[in-house]
């Protein structure tokens, strides 16, 4: 095996190993959510809500829309990838005699828990972005706020929304 192929194989194995860590998956999903958030924030602030004359007032609406779209993005990817094993286990470990939620009601219930668990991070991101945007560009202020809020989002969602349900 050539030295180059050896390094490629090691790098591939390292990446596969890292994918097993839930927080890294959460971080990758969060990174995609940050891109979604920033694109929606920019497009909303500069174009969609351009009719709102005062940039500060426009930022309130733009930020609310960006956070909403990014939250739906993050929930979807966290559900499908970060905590996919827990969804499978929850279906297998439902108690006898207890109706297991399926379909849209399970999805909506979990999304409600996700949004509720994320409310602190959402409020923190919203408030910090508005506060920091007094002295920084609104996009930079938003990235800083997202990084700070992400830790609380992981902890709440890991321990509540997608909690591990043990078999009885």
N, C-alpha and C positions, 0 to 999 in steps of 0.2 A: 504494500500500500504506500502510495507516495505521501510525502510529508504534508502536502496541501490537502489531500483527501482526508488525512488523519485529523487535521485541524477542523475541517468542515464537519466531519463526523462528531468530533468532540463538541463543537459549537451546537450542532443539531441536538445531541443528547442533553447538553446543558439546558437548551431552550425547552425541550420536552420535560425535563425534570422541574424547571421553574414553573411551567404551566400547571403543575400539580398544587402549587401554593395558592390558596384562595385569595389572599390579599394582593398577590401579583395580578391575578385575573381581574380582581376588582379594580386595580389600578389601570390596567389596560382598557377595561370598559370605561372607567372614568376619563381616561385620555380621549377616547372616542367621543364621550359626552362633552368634554371640554371643547373639542373641535366643533361639534354640533352647536353647542352653546354660543361659541364665539362667532360662528357664521351667521346664526339667526340673530344674535345681538347686533352685529354689524349691519346686516341687511335691513333689520327693523329700524335701527337708529338712523341710518343714512338714507333709506328709501321708503320702506313700508309706512312708517309713521312720520314721514317728512312734512306732512301737512300740519303737524303739531309744531308751532313756531318755536317755542322755548325748548332748547336742547335738554335742559334739566328735567322738564315734565315729560318729554319724549323718552328719556332714559327710563323712567318708571315703567312705561308700557313695554318698551323694547326688552328690558331686563325680565319682566314677568313672562313675556312670551318665550324668550330664550331659555329660561329656567324650566318652563313647562315642557317644551319640546325636548330638552336634554334629559329631563326626568323620565319621560316616556321612553326615550332611547336607552337610557341606562337600565331602567327596569327590565326592558325586553331582553337586553344582552346579559344582564346579571341572572335573569331567570333561565335563559337558554344555555348559559355557559358557566358562570361563576358558581351558581348553586344548583346546577342541573342534577347532581347526585342526590341532593336532598329532596327534590321534587319526586324523583323515582322512589326513594326510600319512604316518603310520606304515603305514597300510593300503596306500597307493599305493607306498611306497618299500621294501617288504619285498624282501629279496634273492632272486634266482632260486634255486630249489632249496631254499629255506628255507620251511618250513610257517609260514604266518602264523597266529598264535593268533586264534581267533574265539570269540565267544559267552562263555559263563560262565567258561571258563578264563582268557581275556584279562582279563575284568572282575575276577575274583578275584586274579589276579596283580598287576594294577595297584592294586587296593585294598590288597594286602599291601605293595607298595612305598610307597603313600601313607601307610599306618599306620606303617611302619618309618621313612620319611623324617620323619614328624611326631613320632616318639617323643621327641625332645629337647624340642620345644615342649610336648608333652603333659606330660612330666615336670616341665618348668619351670612350666607353668601349675598343675599339681597342687601342687607344693611351695610355690610362691609364694602360692597361695590359702590353703593351710593356715597358712603362716607369717604372712601379712598379717592373717588372720582373728583373730589374737590381739589385735590392736589396732583393726581395722576391722570393719564389718559384713561378713559372708561374701559378700554379693552384690557389694559394692564391691571387696572384695579379689579376687574372681574377675574382674571387668572389668579391673582393673589388670594382673593376671597374663595375661589373654588378649591385651591390647595388646602386652605385652613379648614374649610367645611367638610372635606372628604373623609377625614378621620372619624368624625362623629357619624357620618352616614354609614361607613363600613361597620362600626360597632353596633349601631342600632339594628341594621339589617341582618347582620350575622347572628345576633342574639334573639331577634324577634321575628322579622319577616320570613327569613329562610332558616329558622332554627332547626336544629337536628332533633327529630322526634325518635325516641328510642322505642324499640319493640317491647310490648308488654309481655 
